[in-house]
Amino acid sequence: MTDFLLGVLSSIVATAVIAIVVKWIWPNFKNKCLYSGVRVDGSWEISERRNNRTVKVGKIELKQLGRRVTGTSTRTKTRDGKSSERKFHYHGFVNGQQVTLIFEDKKGVGFDTGTYVFTVQNDAKIMIGMATFNGKAENKIVSESRTLTKVVS
């Protein structure tokens, strides 16, 4: 009977070890060590189209670990062109040539949130995409074009 219980216990332990490896260890190792996709870490200028001209409205600093991307930005102009000094936190991921980021204002969780979805261009120095957020002035969801341009360091 002891051999039977020992066999059942060892099967349960083996199943748990395999589940942990398959669910957490292997995906994290693959993401961190075997990732060979596009790299977006570094400094980027944020530009948007206003009144038929391109305006630089801020700067974003991205850090990348495998597919995962985090970052911070400083927005220096509001959507109506006034000077500003707003800071945001970002987290997201890269999937193929698409970068998806969720942002939150540093003032607090849920104060001002939204998403960026970009397509990395072939030169890997420009990302073109959309920012989607709740426009307070419009009192509705707003989606606007954004361009990120890699800053030469």
Sequence and secondary structure as in RCSB ss.txt:
>XXXX:A:sequence
MTDFLLGVLSSIVATAVIAIVVKWIWPNFKNKCLYSGVRVDGSWEISERRNNRTVKVGKIELKQLGRRVTGTSTR
TKTRDGKSSERKFHYHGFVNGQQVTLIFEDKKGVGFDTGTYVFTVQNDAKIMIGMATFNGKAENKIVSESRTLTK
VVS
>XXXX:A:secstr
 HHHHHHHHHHHHHHHHHHHIIIIIHHHHHHHHS  S    EEEEEEEEETTEEEEEEEEEEEEETTEEEEEEEE
EE TTS EEEEEEEEEEEEETTEEEEEEEETT TTTSEEEEEEEE TTSSEEEEEEEEEETTTTEEEEEEEEEEE
   
